[in-house]
Amino acid sequence: MADALKAEGNKAFSAKDYATAIDKFTQAIELDSNNHVLYSNRSAVYAAQQKYEQALTDAEKAIEIKPDWSKGHQRKGAAARGLGDLLSAHDAYEEAINLEPGNTQAKSGFEAVKRAINAEATGDGADPSGGLGNIFNDPQLIQKLASNPKTSSLLADGQFMAKLQKLQQNPNSIGEEMRDPRFLQVMSVLLGIDMSFGAPPEAGPSGAAEAEEDVPMPDTRPSAPKKAPEPEPEPEPEDEEAIAKKKAQEAGDAEKKIGNDFYKKKQFDEAIEHYTKAWELNKDVTYLNNLGAAKFEKGDLQGAIETCQRAIEEGREVRADFKLIAKAFTRIGTAYERQGDLDKAIDNYNKSLTEHRTPDALTKLRNAEKARDKAKKEAYVDTEEAEKSRELGQKMFQEANWPAAVDAFTEMTKRAPDDPRGYSNRAAALIKLMAFPQAVQDCDEAIARDPKFFRAYIRKSQALVAMKEYSRAIDTCSDAAEHDDGSHARELEQQQQKVLDAQFSARAGESEQETMERIQRDPEIMSILQDPVMQSILQQAKGDPAALQEHMKNNQVRLQIQKLMAAGVIRLGR
């Protein structure tokens, strides 16, 4: 059903029937909500309608379902670009290329976004047509259209040529003419971007259409194309300043290369010397980042921090690549983490991610946050304070102030997280407050810390009885018996009998029909009844009741028979 709806949606999209395409993809998603291709296809339809907010939502859902799928990130890049969020579009296209280096559409989109970002930075974005109109003033325009089989036939169309001349006279009218699909094809040829929204999916190696690509990628907002080539002027001789700058760059790079060679050999003093020379010869922030790395590896953590801080300051002055700034912040964070200052490390990792998000910086941040939380917990541990909290909790418990007892025992678990008494005592107070699920959880925590902590088993069984989970309560008694040295056998037997009595009381007055319906709703009882061994024992007991007593000498069988008796499956004396 979902595949059929997807095929109908693709067909509607190819016919530019966007409303139907959206409806079909939406119905398919309702049937198969974990299909990343359906969200991707609907995102493409929304983008074709310039509904970029919806396109972005669907693209992000496709990425959530399948993070390693290049097309999902490509869809996100197109939607973000349509919304004017060029930085997000840049990152999305970059991730698409990282996942699929051969993705030509992602590369085209990435280059277009970079051109748009550069245009914004240099102030070239004032053209309301986004620079698109200028491509129709290319002196080689006719030659390009004639040489391409997709557009050569258009030159014989008088109506088309009239519109083309109008565009050449008034480039800002491109928005009006873009309604004509022929100009979409022309744009595709001139920009080198596939803008044919309705093209069929490409076939895979077997000749069948690839399942992960049904709707082609619409190009939502093409970037300003290159201006028409102008006659190249005669080269002018470089001035002395340009020559000096070039020589400085070459000299600095040469020193950096020598420094890199020493760095790889772990000869950090020599590497530091040459990176320093490189910086003196040419003020390139890359040299400072390398210098900071060498100091870090040498063990000069403070020196690494100061050098990277200088790299950030110098980089801000010359508007260096944000990736270089991010790298400097990451290295500062790593140095602070090595020094044990996790708060400053986390602060610098966050600053790095603000500049440029990388998996390495994100991993370092998460690890540092975990280490900080763990350190804070460990620093809070204090056995003397834990004992004070325990005594306070017992006092509040005796005074029937259950909430205060819970608070005191909670403090004890923080001060002595490995002491099972804090969790078991809190469970006792929670039972008084009828917070039975939380009490069971606390008992499990106590047992995990000491499997022989008998009191936690008893309290867990009591809480489970209150929850009417009688089978689990009996199992808890059995678990306690396995870890008991025999000193608590009598108390365990008494608790087990209490569980059975409570279960008998709960079903008092039931008819056989009601008993059967309850049994069928109990997965544990049904599991026992479906066990071939138990079926054999029960069948044998029908003809020889004494045989049942013999089988009950086995602890495991006895436990299961007791559960069946308590549930009303076996009724003695009938």
N, C-alpha and C positions, 0 to 999 in steps of 0.2 A: 504493500500500500504506500509506504513512504517513498520507495523508489519510483513508483508510478507517478506520484504527485510531483516528485523532483523533476522527472522527465517532462511533465506538463509545464512546470514552472520554467524550465530551460527553454522550452518551445515558445512560451509566451514572451520571455525576455528577448529572444532572438527577433520576435516580431515587434518588439518595443511596446508590448502590451504590459506595462509595468504593474498596473493594478492587479491583473490576473496572476502575474508572476509572484507578487508579494503574497497573494491569497494562497497559492499552491504551496509555496515554500513554508508559509506559516502552518498550514494544515499538516505538512510533512513533519515539521518540528514537533507538533503536538503528539505525533505518533512515535517519533524517534528523537527525543530531546538531547541525546548524546552524540548526534551526528554532526561533526564539525563542518562538513561540506555544506549542509543545509544553511547553517548560519552564514557561512562565507558567501554562498550564492545570494542569499537575501541581502547581505551587506552590499554586494555589487549592484543589485537592483536599486536599493536606496541611494547609493552614490550616483547612479545614472539619473535619478530624479533630483539630485542635489539635496537630498535629505541626509546631510552628513552626520547629524547627531545619532540618528537611528543606525546609519551605516557603521559608525564607530562602536556603538553598543554591540551589534552583531559580530563585528570583527573581534572585539575583545572576548566575546563568548566563545568564538571559534578557537582563539588562542588558549583560553582557559581549559577547553576540552583537549586540545592537542597542541601543547606549547612548542613542539619541535617541528611544526608544519610551517614551511616558508610562506605559503599563500596567505595564511591567517595574518601574519605580520605585514604582508604586502597590502592586504585589505585595510588594515589599521592605518598604514601609511597614507593610502589614498583618502581615507575618511578624514584623518587629521589635516591633511593638506587642504582638503575642501573647506575645513573649518578655519583655515588660516594659521593653524598651530604647526608652524614649519619645523620647530625643534622636535616635537613628538613624531612628526612625519619622518624626519631625518633618522631618528633612532629606530623607528619601526622598519623602514626600508633597510637600514644597516643590519638589523637582526635577521631580516629575510635573506639578505645576501650571505650572511655568516652561515645560516642554515643550509642554503642552496647557492653556492658560488656561481653556478651556471644559469641562474634565473635572470634572463635578459630583461624581462619587464620590471623586475625589482631594481635592476641596475639603471634602467632608463628613468624610473621614478626617482631613484636616489639622486641621480645627476641633476634632474629637473629641480628637485627640492634644494640642492646645494646652490644651483644658479639663482633660485628665488631668494635664498638666504643672503647670498652675496649682493643681490640687487637691492635688498632692504638695507644692508649694511652700508652700501655706497650711495644710497639715495636714488637709485635708478628705477624705483617702483612707482613713479608719478604717473606713468602712462596708464589711463583707465583700461586700455585693452591688454595690460600686462605685457606689452611689447610684442604681442602676437601680430598686430597689424603690419609691423615693419617687414615681416618675412615676405610680404607680397610686393615689396619694392626691390627684391633681389634681382640684379641684372640677369642672372642665369635662371630666373623663374621658369620661363617657357621651356628652356632646354631641359630642366629637371623634370617637368611634368611630361614632356614629350618622350623622355627616355624611360619612363616608368610605365609598364603595361597597365597599372591600375588607374592611371590618369591620362594616358595619351589620347584616349577617345574623347575626352572632355574638350579638347582644343577645337574640335569640329562643331561644338555646340554653341550657337550664337548667343543664346540666353546666358549660358555660363560665362562666356567671354565678356559679356556686358557687365555682369556682376563683378567679375575679376577686375575690370578697369575701374569700376566704382570703388572697390576696396583699395586699389592703388592710389586713387585720388583722396580717399578719406579712410585711413586705417581704423579709425574709431568706430566705424560701422560694422566691424567684424561680428559683434554680438548679434546683430540682426541677421547677417548672412549665415551664421553658424546653424540656423534652422535647416538650411539646405544640406542634406547628407553628403552631397558631392564635395562640399568644402571640408567636411570632416575627413574625407578621404585624402583631399589635398593636404590638409594639415598633417595627416599621418605620414605622407611621403616627405614633406618638407622638414618635419621635425624628427623623423626617424623613430616615431613612437606608434605602436599598434593601438589605434583608437577605434577599431571595428568592433563595437560592443557585442554584436550578435554572432560572432564567429563560432563555429562548432568546436568542441573540445578536441585537443590533439590526441592522436592514437598512441597507445603504448607499444612496447616491443612486440606484443602478440597481435597487434592490429586493432584491438578493441579499445574503446575510449577509456581513458584513465578515470577511475572512480573518484579521485580526489580533485578533479578539475572539471566542473561542468559549465561554469559561467566565466567567460574571459574577464579580465581586469579592466574596468573603465578608467580612463585617465581623466580625473576630475577637474584639474585646474592646471593645464600645461604651463610650464614656466616660460619666461620670456626667451625666445630663441635668439640665436646669434644674429647680430646685425649683418646686413648685406656687406660682403667684402668690398673694401675700398682699395683703390690702387695703392700698393705699398710705396711709401716714400723712400727716398734714398737714405740708407743708413747713415746716421750722424755719428761721428767719433764720440766714444764715451768720455765724460768729463773725469777729471782727476778724482773727484769724490767717489764716483761709481767704481772706478778702477781700484781705489784703495779699499772700498767695502768688499769687493769681490775677492781681493787678495786676502783680506782679513778672514773672510768666510772659509776660503781654502786652507789657510793656515790653522784656523781653529778646528776644522774638521780633521785635519791631519793629526793634530794633537789628541783629539778625541779618539781617533782610531787607535793610536798608540795606547791611550788610557784603557780602551776596551780590551785590548790584547792582554794588558797586565791584569785587568779585572778578572778575565776568564782564568788566568793562572793563579788567582787569589793573591796576587802581589799588590795589596791595596795601597800601600804607601806610594809606590810608583804610579799607580792609577790616579791617586789623588793629585800627585804632582802634575801629571799631564792634563787632567781635567781642569786644574786651576790655570794652567798656561792657556788652555783653549778658551777659557772665560776671559782671561786678560786680553787675548788677541781679538776676540769677537764676542759680543754680548748676546749669546744665544742661550735661552733658558734651558735648553736640553742639556747643556754642559753642566749647569748647576744641579739638575736632577741626577745626572750621572755621578757628580761629586758627592751628593748626599747619599746615594746608594753605596758608594765606596766607603764612606765614613761609617755608615750603618754596619756594613759587613766587617769592618775593622773593629767595631765595638764602641766607636765614638758616637754614642747615641745623641748626646746633646749637640755635638757638632753637626750631625745629620739633620736634627730638628732645625737648627739655626740656618743651615744652608738651604733647606727646602723652604723655609719661611722667606728667605731672601729671593728664592726662585719665584715664589708667588707674588711678592712685591714687584720684582722686575717684570714678571709676566703681565701683571695688571697694567704697568706703564706702557708696554709695547703691544698690548692686546694680543698676547700669545694664545695659541690654540687652547681651548678649554680642557682638552684632554691632558695637556701638559700640567695645567694647574691642578686638575683632579689627581694626577699621579703624585704630585708633590704633597698634597693633603693626605693621600693614602700612606705615603712613606712616613710622614710626621706621625700619623696615628699608629703605625707599626712600631715606631721608635718609642712612643709613649707607652704602648702596651708592653714592650720589652722592659721598660723601666718600672712597670707595675702600676702606672697611672691610667687605669681603665676609663675613668671619666673623660680625661683629655683625649684618649685614644678614640673613644666613641664620638666625641664632638668632631674630631678631624675626619673620621670616616664619613660622618653625615655630610660634612662640607664637601668632601670628595664626590659623594653621590649627587649632591646638588649641582656640581659642575658637569659631571658626566657619569652616568650609571654604568658600572661594570660588574660582572659576576664576582670578580675577585674582591672588590671593595665591599660589596654587599655581604659576602661570606665572612670577611673580616669583622664587619659590624656585628653580625649575628653572633659570632663566636665571642666577641668582646662583651656583648650584652649578657650572654649566658655566664661568662666567667665572672662578670661583676656581680650578677645576682647570686651566684654560688658563693662568692667571697663575702658578700654581705650576710648571707645565712650562716656561714661558718664563723664570721666575726661575732655573731649574736649568740653563739652557743656558750652557755655558762651553767655548769652543773649546780653551783650553789643557788643561782637564781631559779633554776628549774625546780629545785627542792622546795624553795619558798612558794613557788606557784602551786606545786602539788599540795602542800599543806593548806594553802588558802583555798584551793579547790575542794579539798575534803571538808573543810570547815563550812563552806557555802553549801555543799551537798547535804551535810548533816542538818543545816538550818533550812533545808528545802528551798534554797535559793538556786534553782536549777540554772537559769541563764548566767548568773555570776559564776557558778561552778564551771559551766562550759567555757566561759572567757578565761578563767584561771588555768584550766587544763589545756586550752589552746596555747596560752603563753608557755606552758611547760613543753609542749611539742616543739615550739620554736627554739626554746633554750636547750632542749635535749631531744633532738629529732630521732635519735636511735633508741630511746627508752620506750619500750612498749606500754609502760604503765600510763603514760600521758594519754595515749589513744584509747586504751581500754577504759580508763576513768571517764574520759569525755563521752565514750559510748554509753556508760551507765547514766550519765546526766541527760544525754539525748533521749534515751529510752523513757526517762521520766517526762520529758517534753513531748513524747510521742513522735519524735523525729526518727522513725525506725530505719529508713534506708541509709541515712547518714550514720546511724549507730552501727549498722552492718559494715559500712565502709571503714569506719574507725577500727572495728574489730579485725578486719582484714589487714589493716596497716599494722596493728599490734602483732598479729600472727606472722606477718612477713618479717618483722624484726626479731621475733622469737617464736619459732613453731611450737615450743613447749610451754608457751604462756597460757596455762589452762583457763584462767579466768576469762580471757577473750573469747574462747570457744563457747563457754556457757552463756556469755552475754549476747553473742551472735545468735545462738540458738533461741534465746528468749525474744530477741527482736524479730526473728523470722516467724516465730509462733504468733506474735502480735500482728504480723503481716499476712497470716494464714498461709504461709509457705511451709507447710508441715514436712514435706519431703526434704527440702533443703535443711530444715532444722534437725531432722534425724541424721542427715549426711554430716552435718557439723559435729554432732556427737560422735559419729564414727571416726571422723578425722581426729577428734580429740583423743579417742581411745588409742589410735595408732601411735600417738606421741606421748601417751601417758605411761609412767613406769608402774602403774598399779595403785598408786597412792590416792587417786581420785576416782577409782572404779565405782564406788558407791554413789558419789554425787552425780557421776555421768549416767548411771542407771536410773537415778531419780529424775534427772532432766529428760532423759529419753522417754520415761513413762509419762511425764507431764506433757510432752509433745503428743504422744499417742492418745492420751486422755482428751487433750484439746481437740484433736482431729476427730475422735469419736463424738465428742459433744457437738462439733460443728455440723456433723451430718445426722444428728439425732432427729428422728421423725421423718426422715426421707423415705419416699417410696422407692421401690426397686427401679422404676422408670427414671426417677430423678437421679438416683445413684448412678445409673448407666450413663445418663447424659453428662453428669459431672466427670465421670471416669474418662469419657471420650474427649473431654476438654483438657485433660491433664496429660501433657506430653510425656512426662516421666513414667506415669503408671502405664501408659500405652506402650512405651518402650520396653518396660519389664514384661508385659504380656506378649509382646512380639518376639521376645528372646526365645530361640528354639530350646535352650536348656530349661528355662522356666516353664515353657509349655509342656515339656516332657515330665517335669516334676509335678506340675498341677494335674496332668492327666493321670499320673500314677497315684496321686493322693485321692482322686475320686474313687478308685477301687480299693485303696488301702490307706486310710487316714493315718495309720501309725507310721507309714513311710515318710509323711511330712515331718514328723518329729525327728526322724533320723537325718533328713536333709538339713534341718535347722541347726545341726551341730556345726555346719559350715557357716562361719561368720557372715560371709558375703550373701549366701543364700538366705540366712536368717534375716538379715537386714531387708532384703527385697520382699520376703514373705510378710514381714512386719508392716512394710509400706502398703502391701496389697490388703492386709487385714485392716489397717487403719483407714484405707480408702474405701473399704466395704466390698472389695472384690471377693475376699474370702470371709465367710461368716461361719464361725464355729458353732456347733450345736444345732445345725440345720440339716 
